[in-house]
Amino acid sequence: MTDLTHLSLADARAGLADKQFSASELTDAYLSAIEAANPHLNAYIAITGDRAREMAAASDVKLAAGQGGALEGVPLGIKDLFATKGFHTQAASHVLDSFKPEYESTVTSQLWRDGAVMLGKLNMDEFAMGSSNETSYYGPVVSPFRAEGSNLDLVPGGSSGGSAAAVSAWLCAGATATDTGGSIRQPAAFTGTVGIKPTYGRCSRWGVVAFASSLDQAGPIARTVEDAAILLRSMAGFDPKDSTSADLAVPDFAAAVERGVKGLVIGIPREYRMEGMPDEIEQLWQQGIAWLTDAGATVRDISLPHTKYALPAYYIVAPAEASSNLARYDGVKYGLRETGKDITDLYELSRAKGFGREVKRRIMIGTYVLSAGYYDAYYVKAQQVRTLIKRDFEDAYNEGVDAILTPATPSAAFAIGDQEMQADPVKMYLNDVFTVTVNMAGLPGIAVPAGKDASGLPLGLQLIGKPFDEETLFAAARTIERAAATDFSPKRWW
């Protein structure tokens, strides 16, 4: 039999339904894989083996009675940003030391409702602030990929690096993730996995630790387009506890996967051809255009003129919202508490020791742009730019474009501890150059593996859709996935 951990989520689900193996057997296979790999990859920061076995045993009872849910018995990894009742939930930060919530996030509660099994909590950049998964209090996640002929450890991308690495290395059948400026799509592109950031409001944010509330959105990372579609259906849905949640029916995303792209108009934004972009990224983009054209789509050049302002505007809006959201971590009610001579001293010492360097940087930037005398010059101006970015996309869609094709990242994965990235935060921020526009406009975007660089590392393409039209993205991404016909599994070295 094929190694159970190497089955796609769809195949695992089918095997469980056909009683080819039990949920307990599948869960034990994943827990064994985690035990062997996690010391090398650091993808999980909390492994919930006992709970996983309990959930799997309950799933076996349901499956035996023919009563299984949509994900019955399927083992998943959960990003540490999602509240899981009674279990480690720290956003990979020291400031939330030992925190175990008394409530469950809406997204995870819906996964458990549908029968999924929790293997553990996945590593991430602290408070989702990072593009490499090097800012975690629990140490960096190591990509399961290595360049050909090299033993150098690479980043898996961020902030959902643990999710991407775990899926890619067969340590879960799928994973939850979040995307504020590219934190699902960039790590998916780096690890040869599929990641979709749904439309803002498609998935509830209730019970998800907040970074930037007007940008954060939950979504899945999976091995295939079909697997991502299956996961998103369970994760999505209206939630009255989230005021930004969209009261819309959730489509059967998996049914749209094989719909094809015949008759669709795919926009190619000229502004995404940036100076200094590697030739291999341009070649991959052209290959993606050819694949979609061969499948019956029409390609059209379009203009998104305010793209060049997206990254600077994002790095005003996101830190501003973060500085507000993270004010609640003060050492009083929960998490890390340092002893101080008075309450102010307690606040300052707890926050100084609890937050990492990148989080402190963003809090300070956010506090500055919201301060008297700078609010209008920075924050208000950035929100005006955001409106223009959104209007660019609306104009394209109003002119008949169905989806937009772009690169997912400006390069393949880079080394952990890369000196240039460490010395210049802006170089790190440029990893989000192709993805932040989607968050600023609240649109859905999907990253799908499409090729490899000269060193054999995965490269991804991104598709951007109309609001709440994830179905078209799944169909177009599946077309690329089928045309690429490439095995994006890492060569096991751990």
NUFILO-530360 format. One record per residue (C-alpha): x, y, z. Coordinates in steps of 0.2 Angstrom, whole numbers, plus 5000, padded with zeros to 4 digits. Layout:
<pts>
XYZ...
</pts>
This chain:
<pts>
500050005000500550184997501250275012499650335020500450505023500850525004499050514999498150674994496750735005495450684993496250514991496350495010494550545012494050414999495050285007494350315024492550305016492950145007493650075024495350035015496150105032495550175048495650355054496650295068497950205056498050365046498250475061499650365068500550365052500550555052501050565071502550445067503050555052503050705063504050625076505350585063505350745054504950885066506650895075507350935058506051045051505251125067503551145058502551095074502751195090501451085099500950905094499250855101499550665099498250605113496950725106497250675088497050485093495450525103494750625088495250485076494450345086492750455086492950465067493150285066491450255075490550375063491350305048490850125053489050195055489150285038488950455046490550535043490650725039491550805024493250785032492950635044494550565050495650675040497250735050497650925049498851045056498251205063499251375062499651435080498651595076496951495078496251475095496051295100495151265116496251205130497751185118499351295115498851455106500251585106500451655089502251595091502551735103503351735120502151875126500751735125501751615135500751465142499151535135497751405132496051485127494451435134493651455117493751385099494051485083492551475071493651405057494351265068492651225075491951205058493351085054493050985069491150985065491550905048492650775057494450835054495750775067496950895075498850845074499550995082499951185081501051245067502451365069502351535061503151705061502751795077501051865076501051825057502351965055503651905043504051825026505251685030504651605047506251665055505351785068504551645078504951635097505151445094506451465080506351465061505451325051506651235039505951205022505851025016506651085000508551104997509351164981510151034971511950994977511751094993511451065011510951245015509351265025508051365016506651465022504851395019504151575017503051665030502051695040501251525037502951435035502451295047500851255038501751255021503251145027502051025036501050995020502450985009503450865020501850745022501650795040499750835038498450805025498150995024498351145035497551305041498451465037498151655037498651785024498851975028499952025014500451855006500651745020499751595012500251614994502151654997502551505007501451394996502551454981504151424991503651244995502751174980501051174988499351264984498751404995497251514993496851675002494951685000493951854998494051955014492451905024492351725016493151645032492751705049494151795059493351755076494551665087496051705075497451815084497351985075498752065066497952185054496052165055495552245038496852135029496951965039496051815031496051635034496351505021497051325018498751265011498651095003499550974991498350994977497051124970495650994974496250974992496251164994494451174987493851034999494651125014494051295010492251235009492351175027493351335033492151465025490451525030489551665038489851695056488751825066490251835079491251925065490652085059491652075043491051905039490051895023488251825024488451725008488151535004489751435002489851354985490451174982492251234978492851054973491451044960492251194951493951124950493751034934492751164926494151224914494551404908493751394890492951564886493751654901494751814899496351814909497151984912499052004912499552164922501052254914501452334931502052164938503452164926504652244938506452294935507652164941506452024940507351864937507251784919506551624926505051714934504651794918504851634908503651544921502451684919502451664900502251474902500751504912500051614899500351484886499451344897497951444899497851504881498051324875496551274887495451394879495651554888495951724880497351834887497252014888498552144894497852254907498452404918498452414937499252584938499352604957500252434959501952524963501152604978500452444986501952394996502252555004500452585008500352405015501752435027500852585034499152515035499652345042500852405056499552545061498252415064499552295072500052435085498152445090497852255090499452215100499052345114498052215123499652115127500152195143500652055155499052085166497751955161498651825152500351775145502051835150502151945166503752025171503852105188503952295189503952425202502252485197500952455183501852555170503452465173502552295172501852345155503452405148504552255155503252125149503052195132504952225130505352045134503751965126503852035109505251995096506252115086505152115070503552135080504252285090504852365074503052355067502252415083503352565083503052605064501252585067501152695082502152835073501052835058499552855069500252985080499753175080500453265066500753105055499053025054498453125039500153125031500352935032498852835037497552935029498552945013498852755013497052725015496752835000498052734990497152574995495552644987496452674971497152504971495452424973494752534959496152474947495552294950493652344948494052434932494852274925493452164930492152284924493052274907492752094905494252014914493851854924495451824933497251894933498851794931500451854940502051784947501751724966503551784972505051874965506151724967506251544974506651514993508151595000509351535014508951545033509951685040510251765023511351915027510552035015508752005021509352015039510252185036508852265026507052235032506452315015507252175005506252055016504652155013504952144994504451964995502652024996502752134981501652024970500351974984499952134995498852214982497652064984497452105003497352285000495852264988495052114998495152004983495351814982497051754976497851574974499651514972499951354962501551274959502051284941503851254939505651244946507151364946508851304940509251234957507651124957506751234969504851264967504151424959502251474959501051574949499651674957497851694950496851844957494951834956493351944957492651954975491851794981492351704964493551574971492751444960493551524944495251534953495151344957494651304939496151404932497351344945496851164941497251204923498951264927499251114939498750984926499851074912501351084924501250894927502750904939503050814955503350954968503750834982505350874991506750744991506850675008508450725018507850735036
</pts>
